[in-house]
Amino acid sequence: MPMVPCVRCARFYKVKAVGVTFEEGFPTENGWRGYKLWAGDLYECEGCGAQAVIGVAQQPLAEHYQPGYVDRVAKANPVCRVNDCTGAFNPEKAAVLQGGAS
């Protein structure tokens, strides 16, 4: 297991759960939607309670275009959805570039 320090507390994260899932989101013109389902291990800082999923697999468990994706995500009960795409389709970044939201 990796030793991951919490910068805020100067303590090491501890394993809280093994084999958790999280969903990666993808931005569209109408908001975010599910894109990929990933698995990893949930770590937590016992000092401040910050959490991180570490040891993420190289390949997703499922992707949005596959049959049954929505059901698979529901059964997996992800710990979170990560809506942090750095691609060109990010609506928030597009608005900033066009002089919209800041």
N, CA, C and O atoms as a GROMACS GRO file, in nm:
protein
  408
    1MET      N    1   0.084  -0.119   0.000
    1MET     CA    2   0.000   0.000   0.000
    1MET      C    3   0.088   0.124   0.000
    1MET      O    4   0.191   0.128   0.066
    2PRO      N    5   0.046   0.225  -0.074
    2PRO     CA    6   0.126   0.347  -0.078
    2PRO      C    7   0.114   0.426   0.052
    2PRO      O    8   0.012   0.420   0.121
    3MET      N    9   0.219   0.499   0.083
    3MET     CA   10   0.214   0.589   0.198
    3MET      C   11   0.184   0.727   0.142
    3MET      O   12   0.268   0.789   0.077
    4VAL      N   13   0.063   0.774   0.169
    4VAL     CA   14   0.019   0.902   0.115
    4VAL      C   15   0.002   1.000   0.231
    4VAL      O   16  -0.081   0.978   0.319
    5PRO      N   17   0.081   1.108   0.231
    5PRO     CA   18   0.069   1.204   0.341
    5PRO      C   19  -0.041   1.307   0.315
    5PRO      O   20  -0.064   1.348   0.201
    6CYS      N   21  -0.106   1.346   0.421
    6CYS     CA   22  -0.202   1.456   0.415
    6CYS      C   23  -0.121   1.585   0.436
    6CYS      O   24  -0.057   1.603   0.539
    7VAL      N   25  -0.124   1.671   0.337
    7VAL     CA   26  -0.047   1.795   0.345
    7VAL      C   27  -0.100   1.884   0.457
    7VAL      O   28  -0.022   1.952   0.525
    8ARG      N   29  -0.231   1.886   0.476
    8ARG     CA   30  -0.293   1.971   0.576
    8ARG      C   31  -0.255   1.928   0.718
    8ARG      O   32  -0.225   2.013   0.802
    9CYS      N   33  -0.256   1.797   0.744
    9CYS     CA   34  -0.236   1.747   0.880
    9CYS      C   35  -0.098   1.688   0.908
    9CYS      O   36  -0.061   1.666   1.023
   10ALA      N   37  -0.022   1.663   0.803
   10ALA     CA   38   0.108   1.598   0.816
   10ALA      C   39   0.094   1.460   0.881
   10ALA      O   40   0.175   1.419   0.965
   11ARG      N   41  -0.012   1.390   0.841
   11ARG     CA   42  -0.035   1.251   0.885
   11ARG      C   43  -0.054   1.166   0.760
   11ARG      O   44  -0.087   1.218   0.653
   12PHE      N   45  -0.033   1.036   0.774
   12PHE     CA   46  -0.055   0.948   0.661
   12PHE      C   47  -0.201   0.909   0.650
   12PHE      O   48  -0.269   0.885   0.751
   13TYR      N   49  -0.248   0.902   0.527
   13TYR     CA   50  -0.383   0.850   0.502
   13TYR      C   51  -0.384   0.702   0.539
   13TYR      O   52  -0.284   0.632   0.524
   14LYS      N   53  -0.499   0.654   0.586
   14LYS     CA   54  -0.518   0.513   0.620
   14LYS      C   55  -0.627   0.455   0.530
   14LYS      O   56  -0.717   0.527   0.487
   15VAL      N   57  -0.618   0.327   0.501
   15VAL     CA   58  -0.718   0.261   0.418
   15VAL      C   59  -0.851   0.258   0.493
   15VAL      O   60  -0.858   0.211   0.607
   16LYS      N   61  -0.954   0.307   0.428
   16LYS     CA   62  -1.088   0.304   0.488
   16LYS      C   63  -1.172   0.193   0.424
   16LYS      O   64  -1.249   0.126   0.494
   17ALA      N   65  -1.158   0.173   0.293
   17ALA     CA   66  -1.234   0.068   0.224
   17ALA      C   67  -1.157   0.025   0.099
   17ALA      O   68  -1.097   0.108   0.031
   18VAL      N   69  -1.159  -0.102   0.070
   18VAL     CA   70  -1.091  -0.158  -0.047
   18VAL      C   71  -1.196  -0.189  -0.153
   18VAL      O   72  -1.301  -0.246  -0.123
   19GLY      N   73  -1.166  -0.153  -0.277
   19GLY     CA   74  -1.255  -0.187  -0.388
   19GLY      C   75  -1.378  -0.100  -0.401
   19GLY      O   76  -1.484  -0.149  -0.440
   20VAL      N   77  -1.366   0.028  -0.370
   20VAL     CA   78  -1.479   0.120  -0.390
   20VAL      C   79  -1.484   0.163  -0.536
   20VAL      O   80  -1.387   0.147  -0.610
   21THR      N   81  -1.597   0.216  -0.576
   21THR     CA   82  -1.609   0.267  -0.713
   21THR      C   83  -1.636   0.417  -0.711
   21THR      O   84  -1.687   0.471  -0.613
   22PHE      N   85  -1.601   0.482  -0.821
   22PHE     CA   86  -1.640   0.620  -0.844
   22PHE      C   87  -1.669   0.636  -0.991
   22PHE      O   88  -1.617   0.561  -1.074
   23GLU      N   89  -1.752   0.734  -1.023
   23GLU     CA   90  -1.789   0.757  -1.163
   23GLU      C   91  -1.720   0.884  -1.213
   23GLU      O   92  -1.719   0.987  -1.146
   24GLU      N   93  -1.665   0.874  -1.331
   24GLU     CA   94  -1.608   0.989  -1.399
   24GLU      C   95  -1.717   1.053  -1.483
   24GLU      O   96  -1.784   0.983  -1.560
   25GLY      N   97  -1.736   1.182  -1.470
   25GLY     CA   98  -1.838   1.252  -1.547
   25GLY      C   99  -1.781   1.311  -1.674
   25GLY      O  100  -1.659   1.326  -1.690
   26PHE      N  101  -1.871   1.346  -1.765
   26PHE     CA  102  -1.833   1.409  -1.891
   26PHE      C  103  -1.925   1.528  -1.914
   26PHE      O  104  -2.047   1.514  -1.905
   27PRO      N  105  -1.869   1.645  -1.945
   27PRO     CA  106  -1.954   1.763  -1.965
   27PRO      C  107  -2.023   1.762  -2.101
   27PRO      O  108  -1.964   1.726  -2.203
   28THR      N  109  -2.149   1.801  -2.100
   28THR     CA  110  -2.224   1.818  -2.224
   28THR      C  111  -2.286   1.957  -2.221
   28THR      O  112  -2.271   2.029  -2.123
   29GLU      N  113  -2.354   1.995  -2.326
   29GLU     CA  114  -2.419   2.126  -2.329
   29GLU      C  115  -2.529   2.136  -2.224
   29GLU      O  116  -2.565   2.246  -2.183
   30ASN      N  117  -2.583   2.023  -2.181
   30ASN     CA  118  -2.692   2.020  -2.083
   30ASN      C  119  -2.646   1.982  -1.943
   30ASN      O  120  -2.728   1.945  -1.859
   31GLY      N  121  -2.516   1.990  -1.917
   31GLY     CA  122  -2.464   1.954  -1.786
   31GLY      C  123  -2.380   1.827  -1.794
   31GLY      O  124  -2.345   1.781  -1.902
   32TRP      N  125  -2.348   1.773  -1.679
   32TRP     CA  126  -2.261   1.656  -1.671
   32TRP      C  127  -2.342   1.528  -1.684
   32TRP      O  128  -2.457   1.521  -1.642
   33ARG      N  129  -2.279   1.426  -1.741
   33ARG     CA  130  -2.340   1.294  -1.748
   33ARG      C  131  -2.234   1.189  -1.717
   33ARG      O  132  -2.114   1.217  -1.725
   34GLY      N  133  -2.278   1.069  -1.682
   34GLY     CA  134  -2.185   0.961  -1.652
   34GLY      C  135  -2.105   0.921  -1.774
   34GLY      O  136  -2.156   0.919  -1.886
   35TYR      N  137  -1.977   0.888  -1.751
   35TYR     CA  138  -1.888   0.856  -1.861
   35TYR      C  139  -1.816   0.722  -1.840
   35TYR      O  140  -1.821   0.636  -1.927
   36LYS      N  141  -1.751   0.704  -1.723
   36LYS     CA  142  -1.680   0.580  -1.694
   36LYS      C  143  -1.693   0.546  -1.546
   36LYS      O  144  -1.700   0.635  -1.461
   37LEU      N  145  -1.697   0.417  -1.517
   37LEU     CA  146  -1.701   0.366  -1.379
   37LEU      C  147  -1.564   0.308  -1.346
   37LEU      O  148  -1.515   0.220  -1.418
   38TRP      N  149  -1.505   0.356  -1.238
   38TRP     CA  150  -1.370   0.316  -1.199
   38TRP      C  151  -1.372   0.251  -1.061
   38TRP      O  152  -1.468   0.268  -0.984
   39ALA      N  153  -1.267   0.175  -1.029
   39ALA     CA  154  -1.252   0.114  -0.897
   39ALA      C  155  -1.116   0.151  -0.838
   39ALA      O  156  -1.019   0.171  -0.911
   40GLY      N  157  -1.111   0.160  -0.707
   40GLY     CA  158  -0.986   0.189  -0.636
   40GLY      C  159  -1.009   0.167  -0.487
   40GLY      O  160  -1.110   0.109  -0.447
   41ASP      N  161  -0.916   0.212  -0.407
   41ASP     CA  162  -0.926   0.197  -0.262
   41ASP      C  163  -0.945   0.334  -0.198
   41ASP      O  164  -0.878   0.431  -0.235
   42LEU      N  165  -1.036   0.341  -0.102
   42LEU     CA  166  -1.066   0.467  -0.034
   42LEU      C  167  -0.974   0.484   0.086
   42LEU      O  168  -0.970   0.399   0.175
   43TYR      N  169  -0.900   0.594   0.085
   43TYR     CA  170  -0.812   0.629   0.196
   43TYR      C  171  -0.870   0.750   0.267
   43TYR      O  172  -0.941   0.831   0.206
   44GLU      N  173  -0.839   0.762   0.397
   44GLU     CA  174  -0.888   0.876   0.474
   44GLU      C  175  -0.782   0.923   0.572
   44GLU      O  176  -0.709   0.843   0.631
   45CYS      N  177  -0.773   1.055   0.587
   45CYS     CA  178  -0.686   1.114   0.687
   45CYS      C  179  -0.760   1.112   0.820
   45CYS      O  180  -0.870   1.167   0.832
   46GLU      N  181  -0.701   1.049   0.920
   46GLU     CA  182  -0.765   1.044   1.052
   46GLU      C  183  -0.758   1.177   1.125
   46GLU      O  184  -0.827   1.196   1.225
   47GLY      N  185  -0.676   1.269   1.076
   47GLY     CA  186  -0.666   1.399   1.138
   47GLY      C  187  -0.778   1.494   1.097
   47GLY      O  188  -0.846   1.551   1.182
   48CYS      N  189  -0.796   1.510   0.966
   48CYS     CA  190  -0.894   1.608   0.918
   48CYS      C  191  -1.012   1.546   0.844
   48CYS      O  192  -1.108   1.616   0.811
   49GLY      N  193  -1.006   1.416   0.818
   49GLY     CA  194  -1.117   1.349   0.750
   49GLY      C  195  -1.114   1.357   0.598
   49GLY      O  196  -1.205   1.306   0.533
   50ALA      N  197  -1.011   1.420   0.541
   50ALA     CA  198  -1.001   1.426   0.395
   50ALA      C  199  -0.992   1.284   0.339
   50ALA      O  200  -0.931   1.196   0.400
   51GLN      N  201  -1.054   1.263   0.223
   51GLN     CA  202  -1.054   1.131   0.162
   51GLN      C  203  -1.001   1.138   0.020
   51GLN      O  204  -1.007   1.242  -0.046
   52ALA      N  205  -0.947   1.025  -0.027
   52ALA     CA  206  -0.899   1.013  -0.165
   52ALA      C  207  -0.912   0.868  -0.208
   52ALA      O  208  -0.896   0.776  -0.127
   53VAL      N  209  -0.941   0.848  -0.336
   53VAL     CA  210  -0.940   0.714  -0.393
   53VAL      C  211  -0.805   0.695  -0.459
   53VAL      O  212  -0.766   0.773  -0.546
   54ILE      N  213  -0.733   0.592  -0.418
   54ILE     CA  214  -0.595   0.568  -0.460
   54ILE      C  215  -0.587   0.426  -0.517
   54ILE      O  216  -0.668   0.340  -0.482
   55GLY      N  217  -0.491   0.402  -0.602
   55GLY     CA  218  -0.475   0.269  -0.660
   55GLY      C  219  -0.583   0.238  -0.762
   55GLY      O  220  -0.634   0.126  -0.768
   56VAL      N  221  -0.616   0.337  -0.843
   56VAL     CA  222  -0.721   0.322  -0.943
   56VAL      C  223  -0.671   0.231  -1.055
   56VAL      O  224  -0.556   0.239  -1.098
   57ALA      N  225  -0.759   0.145  -1.101
   57ALA     CA  226  -0.726   0.051  -1.207
   57ALA      C  227  -0.685   0.124  -1.335
   57ALA      O  228  -0.718   0.241  -1.353
   58GLN      N  229  -0.612   0.055  -1.423
   58GLN     CA  230  -0.570   0.116  -1.549
   58GLN      C  231  -0.686   0.125  -1.648
   58GLN      O  232  -0.684   0.211  -1.737
   59GLN      N  233  -0.784   0.040  -1.635
   59GLN     CA  234  -0.900   0.039  -1.724
   59GLN      C  235  -1.027   0.056  -1.642
   59GLN      O  236  -1.034   0.005  -1.530
   60PRO      N  237  -1.128   0.125  -1.694
   60PRO     CA  238  -1.254   0.138  -1.620
   60PRO      C  239  -1.330   0.006  -1.614
   60PRO      O  240  -1.310  -0.082  -1.698
   61LEU      N  241  -1.417  -0.006  -1.516
   61LEU     CA  242  -1.504  -0.124  -1.504
   61LEU      C  243  -1.610  -0.124  -1.613
   61LEU      O  244  -1.651  -0.229  -1.662
   62ALA      N  245  -1.656  -0.005  -1.650
   62ALA     CA  246  -1.760   0.009  -1.752
   62ALA      C  247  -1.752   0.149  -1.811
   62ALA      O  248  -1.701   0.242  -1.748
   63GLU      N  249  -1.805   0.162  -1.934
   63GLU     CA  250  -1.810   0.292  -2.002
   63GLU      C  251  -1.951   0.320  -2.051
   63GLU      O  252  -2.029   0.228  -2.074
   64HIS      N  253  -1.983   0.448  -2.066
   64HIS     CA  254  -2.119   0.495  -2.094
   64HIS      C  255  -2.184   0.431  -2.216
   64HIS      O  256  -2.306   0.417  -2.218
   65TYR      N  257  -2.109   0.393  -2.316
   65TYR     CA  258  -2.166   0.340  -2.440
   65TYR      C  259  -2.200   0.191  -2.430
   65TYR      O  260  -2.266   0.136  -2.518
   66GLN      N  261  -2.156   0.126  -2.322
   66GLN     CA  262  -2.181  -0.017  -2.308
   66GLN      C  263  -2.323  -0.044  -2.260
   66GLN      O  264  -2.375   0.031  -2.177
   67PRO      N  265  -2.385  -0.150  -2.312
   67PRO     CA  266  -2.520  -0.184  -2.264
   67PRO      C  267  -2.520  -0.208  -2.114
   67PRO      O  268  -2.430  -0.273  -2.060
   68GLY      N  269  -2.621  -0.156  -2.045
   68GLY     CA  270  -2.636  -0.175  -1.901
   68GLY      C  271  -2.549  -0.085  -1.815
   68GLY      O  272  -2.537  -0.108  -1.695
   69TYR      N  273  -2.487   0.017  -1.876
   69TYR     CA  274  -2.398   0.104  -1.800
   69TYR      C  275  -2.469   0.168  -1.680
   69TYR      O  276  -2.417   0.165  -1.568
   70VAL      N  277  -2.586   0.224  -1.701
   70VAL     CA  278  -2.658   0.294  -1.594
   70VAL      C  279  -2.690   0.197  -1.480
   70VAL      O  280  -2.674   0.233  -1.363
   71ASP      N  281  -2.734   0.077  -1.512
   71ASP     CA  282  -2.763  -0.023  -1.409
   71ASP      C  283  -2.637  -0.065  -1.334
   71ASP      O  284  -2.640  -0.084  -1.213
   72ARG      N  285  -2.528  -0.079  -1.407
   72ARG     CA  286  -2.402  -0.119  -1.343
   72ARG      C  287  -2.354  -0.013  -1.245
   72ARG      O  288  -2.305  -0.045  -1.137
   73VAL      N  289  -2.368   0.114  -1.283
   73VAL     CA  290  -2.329   0.223  -1.193
   73VAL      C  291  -2.418   0.222  -1.069
   73VAL      O  292  -2.369   0.237  -0.957
   74ALA      N  293  -2.548   0.204  -1.088
   74ALA     CA  294  -2.641   0.202  -0.975
   74ALA      C  295  -2.607   0.089  -0.878
   74ALA      O  296  -2.609   0.109  -0.756
   75LYS      N  297  -2.575  -0.028  -0.930
   75LYS     CA  298  -2.540  -0.143  -0.844
   75LYS      C  299  -2.406  -0.123  -0.774
   75LYS      O  300  -2.386  -0.170  -0.663
   76ALA      N  301  -2.314  -0.052  -0.840
   76ALA     CA  302  -2.181  -0.029  -0.782
   76ALA      C  303  -2.183   0.072  -0.668
   76ALA      O  304  -2.092   0.073  -0.585
   77ASN      N  305  -2.285   0.158  -0.664
   77ASN     CA  306  -2.298   0.258  -0.559
   77ASN      C  307  -2.168   0.340  -0.541
   77ASN      O  308  -2.104   0.332  -0.437
   78PRO      N  309  -2.130   0.419  -0.642
   78PRO     CA  310  -2.004   0.494  -0.636
   78PRO      C  311  -1.999   0.589  -0.516
   78PRO      O  312  -2.100   0.643  -0.472
   79VAL      N  313  -1.876   0.608  -0.464
   79VAL     CA  314  -1.857   0.700  -0.352
   79VAL      C  315  -1.870   0.845  -0.396
   79VAL      O  316  -1.898   0.933  -0.314
   80CYS      N  317  -1.851   0.871  -0.527
   80CYS     CA  318  -1.866   1.007  -0.578
   80CYS      C  319  -1.866   1.004  -0.731
   80CYS      O  320  -1.834   0.903  -0.793
   81ARG      N  321  -1.904   1.118  -0.790
   81ARG     CA  322  -1.886   1.139  -0.933
   81ARG      C  323  -1.787   1.254  -0.948
   81ARG      O  324  -1.806   1.361  -0.890
   82VAL      N  325  -1.684   1.232  -1.025
   82VAL     CA  326  -1.581   1.333  -1.048
   82VAL      C  327  -1.616   1.409  -1.175
   82VAL      O  328  -1.605   1.356  -1.285
   83ASN      N  329  -1.659   1.533  -1.159
   83ASN     CA  330  -1.692   1.620  -1.272
   83ASN      C  331  -1.580   1.722  -1.287
   83ASN      O  332  -1.594   1.838  -1.246
   84ASP      N  333  -1.471   1.679  -1.344
   84ASP     CA  334  -1.352   1.764  -1.353
   84ASP      C  335  -1.278   1.739  -1.483
   84ASP      O  336  -1.156   1.719  -1.483
   85CYS      N  337  -1.350   1.741  -1.592
   85CYS     CA  338  -1.290   1.715  -1.724
   85CYS      C  339  -1.206   1.834  -1.766
   85CYS      O  340  -1.249   1.949  -1.753
   86THR      N  341  -1.089   1.807  -1.818
   86THR     CA  342  -1.003   1.915  -1.866
   86THR      C  343  -1.010   1.928  -2.018
   86THR      O  344  -0.934   2.003  -2.078
   87GLY      N  345  -1.103   1.856  -2.079
   87GLY     CA  346  -1.116   1.858  -2.224
   87GLY      C  347  -1.177   1.986  -2.278
   87GLY      O  348  -1.218   2.074  -2.203
   88ALA      N  349  -1.183   1.994  -2.408
   88ALA     CA  350  -1.233   2.113  -2.477
   88ALA      C  351  -1.383   2.133  -2.459
   88ALA      O  352  -1.432   2.243  -2.485
   89PHE      N  353  -1.455   2.033  -2.414
   89PHE     CA  354  -1.600   2.042  -2.405
   89PHE      C  355  -1.649   2.087  -2.267
   89PHE      O  356  -1.769   2.084  -2.242
   90ASN      N  357  -1.560   2.128  -2.180
   90ASN     CA  358  -1.598   2.170  -2.046
   90ASN      C  359  -1.679   2.300  -2.055
   90ASN      O  360  -1.623   2.404  -2.091
   91PRO      N  361  -1.811   2.295  -2.023
   91PRO     CA  362  -1.895   2.414  -2.041
   91PRO      C  363  -1.853   2.532  -1.955
   91PRO      O  364  -1.866   2.647  -1.999
   92GLU      N  365  -1.804   2.508  -1.832
   92GLU     CA  366  -1.761   2.619  -1.747
   92GLU      C  367  -1.640   2.691  -1.809
   92GLU      O  368  -1.636   2.814  -1.812
   93LYS      N  369  -1.544   2.614  -1.858
   93LYS     CA  370  -1.424   2.673  -1.918
   93LYS      C  371  -1.460   2.741  -2.050
   93LYS      O  372  -1.403   2.845  -2.083
   94ALA      N  373  -1.552   2.684  -2.124
   94ALA     CA  374  -1.594   2.746  -2.250
   94ALA      C  375  -1.659   2.881  -2.224
   94ALA      O  376  -1.636   2.976  -2.299
   95ALA      N  377  -1.739   2.891  -2.116
   95ALA     CA  378  -1.805   3.017  -2.082
   95ALA      C  379  -1.702   3.123  -2.046
   95ALA      O  380  -1.716   3.239  -2.085
   96VAL      N  381  -1.598   3.086  -1.974
   96VAL     CA  382  -1.493   3.181  -1.936
   96VAL      C  383  -1.421   3.230  -2.062
   96VAL      O  384  -1.395   3.349  -2.077
   97LEU      N  385  -1.388   3.136  -2.151
   97LEU     CA  386  -1.318   3.174  -2.273
   97LEU      C  387  -1.401   3.267  -2.361
   97LEU      O  388  -1.347   3.350  -2.434
   98GLN      N  389  -1.535   3.253  -2.353
   98GLN     CA  390  -1.622   3.336  -2.433
   98GLN      C  391  -1.666   3.463  -2.361
   98GLN      O  392  -1.750   3.538  -2.410
   99GLY      N  393  -1.608   3.487  -2.243
   99GLY     CA  394  -1.640   3.608  -2.169
   99GLY      C  395  -1.762   3.596  -2.082
   99GLY      O  396  -1.816   3.697  -2.037
  100GLY      N  397  -1.809   3.473  -2.056
  100GLY     CA  398  -1.928   3.449  -1.974
  100GLY      C  399  -1.890   3.441  -1.827
  100GLY      O  400  -1.833   3.535  -1.770
  101ALA      N  401  -1.923   3.327  -1.768
  101ALA     CA  402  -1.897   3.306  -1.624
  101ALA      C  403  -1.750   3.323  -1.593
  101ALA      O  404  -1.664   3.301  -1.678
  102SER      N  405  -1.722   3.364  -1.469
  102SER     CA  406  -1.582   3.379  -1.429
  102SER      C  407  -1.545   3.282  -1.321
  102SER      O  408  -1.431   3.281  -1.275
   0.00000   0.00000   0.00000
